[in-house]
Amino acid sequence: MSDDLEPIPPERAVEMHLDRMKEDRAEWTRTTHQSELRPFVEWCREEGSIDNLNELSGRDLYEYRIWRREGGYSNSKVDELAKKTLHSNLSTLRSFLKFCGEIEAVPSDLFEKVPLVKLTRDDEVSDSYLRPERAADIVEYLSRYEYASRDHVVWALIWHTGARLGAVRALDLRDLDLEGNKPSVEFVHRPETGTPLKNDTGSERVNRVSRRVAQILRDYVEGPRTDSVDDHGRTPLVTTDAGRIAAGTIRKAFYRWTRPCFVGKECPHDEDPESCKFATFRHVSGCPSARSPHDARKARVTKYRNDGVPRGVVSDQLNASEDVLDKHYDRASEREKADRRWQIIQQ
C-alpha cells in the first residue's frame, strides 16, 4: 500500500463517485452505477474483508470477477452470470476505480487491472428474448381479460410505442393527446421533478398511437386509474395508491404476465402452478420464462423488422441508437435475411 493513499471505506468511496456523477452524467447512468456497484461493496464486506480501499489489489479484483461470474450477490438467482451482464458490471467497476485513483483512494493505475470479459457479437445480444408473437398474445389477453387495467396500460404503451420503462413512468396526463384521428403521447425529460429520460432531452419525442390504444388510455384514466398528484405537483398517467408508479412495479407487471401459466398456457418447465414458488407475487422474476420491459422493447424492434419498417423510422419511433439496432434489429437468421432481400428484388 502506497503511503500517498488516503484511507477510505468502499461505501464512502461509492457515495463520492455517485455524487461526482451528478455534475456531468445523466441521472439514468448514475442510477446504473449505483446498482452495479452494490455487489462490489457487498463483496468487500462479506468476501474480501476489505474495509479500506487502499488494501485493494489486482488479485482481489480477479477474485471478485470469479465471485460475480458465479452468481455471487444476495440478489442473484442464477448459477452463472451472463457474459454481457458481467462485462457491464466490471466496466462500471473500472470507471469507479479510475475515480478512486483520482481521489488517492487506490493506486492511479489499479483500474487497468480490472479483468474485463471479452464479448463476441453473439454475447452482445442478450440471451433474454421475448418473441414478438408472444408479446402480442399477452397484450391481446390483457385486452380481453384485464381491459384498461394498470398492467394493460403499461404493456400497451411499451408494446405499441417501444418506450423504455422510465419513459412510461414519466408520462403525465398533460402528455396525452388522445382526440382526433392522430392521437399521441409525448415523452418529456423532467429531471428536476424526478422523471429523467435515459438520454436526457435527446429522448424527448412525440409518438403517435392507434385509436385503439388511445381508447385504452382514455378508459383507464376515466376508470380504474387512482387520482393522484405526485410530490412535485404533477399528475402522473400511471398511478398506484402511493402516487406515481414505481419502476419496480412496472417490471413486476412484465415478469408476471410473461409467465405462461398466468395467461392460461402450459408451463414449459414442468412445474405445477399450484406449488411453483415462482407463481407467487414475491418470486415472479425468478421464473425462467419471465421477461423484462426491455425484452418487450426488443421484441417491438423485431416486429418492426419482420414488418419491413425502415431502420430510420424504427430509430425515431423508439429513440434507439444505431448500435442498439445493430444488436437487435437484425436478429434474423441468414436464411431470413436472404428471404427479405429476395422480396425486395421481386418488387
N, C-alpha and C positions, 0 to 999 in steps of 0.2 A: 504493500500500500504506500502510495506516494505521500510525502509529508505535506505536499501542497493541497491535498484534498480536504474538504470541509465535511465532517460527519453529518449524515442526514438519513432519516428513516425512509424506506421506499414509499410509504404512504404520503409523506410530506413532499417528496420529490414529484410524485404524480400530481399532487394538488398544484404545485408550482408550474408544472408543464401545462396543465389544463388552463390555468389562469393566464399563462403566456399566450395560449392559442386564442384567447378572446380578442387579442389585438389584430390578428391577421388571418384567421381561419374561419370558415363557415361554421355555424353552430352545429350543423349536422356532422362535420368532420370531428369536431371536439367531442360530441357525444359518442362517436365511434371509438375514438381513442380512449375515452373513459371506460367504455365497455370492454375493449380489448386489452386493457392494462390490468383489469381486475384479476385475471388468472395469474399474472406475474406477481402481483402483490401477495396473493394467497400462497403462491409457491415460495416466495421469500419467507413468509411467516411459518408455513406448515412443513415444507420440504427442505428448503435450503438453509433454514435457521439464520437468515440474514436480516439483521435489524439496522444495519448501516450499509448503505450502497457502496461506500468506499471499499468494502470487502469483496464486491462482486468481481468475478474473474471470467475469462473466456471458457474455462471448464464448466463453471456454473451455468453459463449461457447454453452450453451444449446439453447439460443435464436437464435444463428447463425445456429445451426443444424436445427431448425424448419424452419427458413427463407430459408435455402438452400434446404431443403427437399421439400418445397412448390414451388420450381422453382424460388426462389429469385436470380436474377442476370440478368443484362441487356441483356445478350446473350441467355438466356434460352427461349425455345419455348414450354415448357411443363408445365402442371399444377402441376405435382409432379415428382421429380427426381427419376430415377430408383435406387433401393437399392444399386446395385453394384457401380453405379456412386457416390452416396452419401458416401458410405463406403470408396471409393478411395479418395474422397475429404477430408474427415475427417482424414483419415490416414496420408495424406500429411500435414494437419494442425498440427497433433500431432507431426510429425517429426520436423516441423518448430518451434513449441513451445518448444520442447526439446532443440533445438539450442538456442532459445531466453533465456532459463533458464541458459545456459552456459555463455551467454554474459551479464547476470544480467539485462535483459530487463523485465522478468517476474519471479515469484517465480519458483524455480527449479522443483517443482512437479506439476506445472499447466498443463503440457502436459498430465498427467494422468487423468485429469478431462474432456478431450475431449470425448464426449459421442458417441462412435463408434456404428455402426449398425451391428447387428448380421445377418450373411448371412447363409441361408440354401444352400444345394447343388444346388437346382434349381435356387436360386438367383445368384450363382456363374457363371452360364451360362447366357450370355447376352440375353435379350429379342430381341435384334436387330439381325435378322436372314435372310439370303438370301438362298433360296432353290437352290441347285446345278443346277437343270434343268433350273431355271430362269436365273442364271448366264450364263449358256451355250447358252441359247437362245439369250441373249444380245450380247455375243461375235459373234454369228453367224449373227445376224442382222448387227452389225458393219462391219463384213467381207463382207457382201453383199452390204450395202449401204454407208459405210464410210471407205472403204478398205484403209489400210495403213495410215489412218489419225492419228493424235496425240492421240486422245481418243482411237482409235482402238489399238494402240501400248501399252498404259498403261493398258488397260483391258486385252489384250492378255498376257502381261508379268505377271500380278498378278494372272490371272486365270490359266495359264499354268505352272507357277513356284511356285505359292503360296507365292511370295515375299511380304515383307512389303512395305508400301508406301515409306519409307525412302530409302530402298534398290533400288527400281526402280529409284527414283530421283537421286541416287548416281552413276548410270551407266554412263560410258564414252564410246566413240566409241572404245577405245582400249580394253574394257572389252568384246567385242563381238568376237566370233569365229564362223562364220556362214557358212563356207565352209565345204565340205566333207559330210560324212554320219552321223557324230556325232556333229552337231552344238551345241554351248553352250553360256551361258552368265556367267560372273564371278562377284560376288559381293565382293567388297573390301572396307575395313574400312579406310577412309581417313579423320580423324577429323581435321587435321591441315589445310586442304583446304576446309572445310565447309560441308563435307558429311560423318558424322559418321554413323555407323550402330548400331542398338539397343543394341546388346550385344558385342560391340567393335569387336575385332578380332575373337571372338567366333562366330560371324555371317558371317564370310567370308566363301564362298563356291563357287563351280562351279556347275551350273545346266544345264543339257542337255535340249535342246528344240527340238521339232519336226522340220522336214524340212519345214513344212507349216508355223510354227511360224518364223523360220529363214527367209523365203521368205518375210513375212510381214515386218520384221525388215529391210531387205535389201531394199524393195520397199519404206519404209518410209524414210530411210537415203538418198536414191537416188532421192526421190521425194519431198514430202511436208515439210520435216524437214528443219527448219531455221538454216543455218550455223551459229554457234556461238562459241565463246571462253569465258569461264567464267572469273571471277576476278582473278582466280589463274592460268590462262593459260591452263586450261583443256577444252576438247571438249566434252560436255555432249551429251548423246544419245538423250534424250527427251528435246526439247527446245521450247521456246516461243520467241517473238520478243525482250524480255528483257534478254534473256540468258537461263540459266538452269531453268527448270520448277520448280515452287514453289509447296510446299506441298499442299497449299490450292487449287491450280489449279487441282491437281490430285484428290483431294476429290470431287471437283465440277464435274469432269468427271464421277465419280461414282454416285453422287447424281442425276445428270442429266439423265443418261441412265437407272437408276433403277426406274424411274417414268414410270409406264405402258403406259401412253399416249405418251411418247416420242418414243416408239417402236411400235406404232400403235395399242395398246391394249386399251380396255375399262377401264375407271377409276373405281377402286373398291370403291371409296369414294364418288361416285355420284356427282362429280364436272365436270363442263364444262371446258375443256382445254382452251377455248377462253377467259374465265373470271376468271379462278382459279389463284390466286396470286402466287401459288407455281409453276406455269408453266413459270414464268419469271425467268431469269437467277439469279437475286439477291436473290430470295427466294427458290431456288430449294431444299435446305436442309430441308425445313420445311414440305415437302410432307411426309405424313405418310408412303408411300411406299419407300421413298428414303433410300438408304443404302450406307455405307461407304466402302472404300477399305478393311478395316479389316473384314467386313462382307463377302466380296468375298473370302478373305483368309480362313475364317472359312468354307465357302461353299466348297472350294477346299479340305479341310480336310474331310468333309462329303462325297464328291465324291470319294476320295481315300478309305474311309471306305466301301462305297457301292460297290466298285470295288474289295474289298478283298485285298487291298495293305497292306502288313505287317506294323505294327506300327513303327518299326525301320527305314524302308525305308521312311515313311512319316516324321519322326522326322528329318532325314538327309536332305530330299528334302526341307522342309520348315524352317529348323533351329528352330524347335518347341520343347519346353521342355516337359517332361513327364506330368507336371502339365497342360499345355495347351491341350495336347492330352486327358488327363483325362476329361477335361471340354467339349471338342468339338468332339473328335474322336468317343466317344461312346454316341452320342446324340440319338442313336437308341432306340426305344421303347423295352420293354421286349419281345414283340412278334417278332420284327425284330431281336433281339439278338438270340432268340430261333431258328429262321429260319437260321441264319448264322451258329450256332452250328450244326444244322441238316445237312446242306450242307457239312460241314467238315466231319461229321461222315459217310456220304454216299459215300465219295470219296474212 
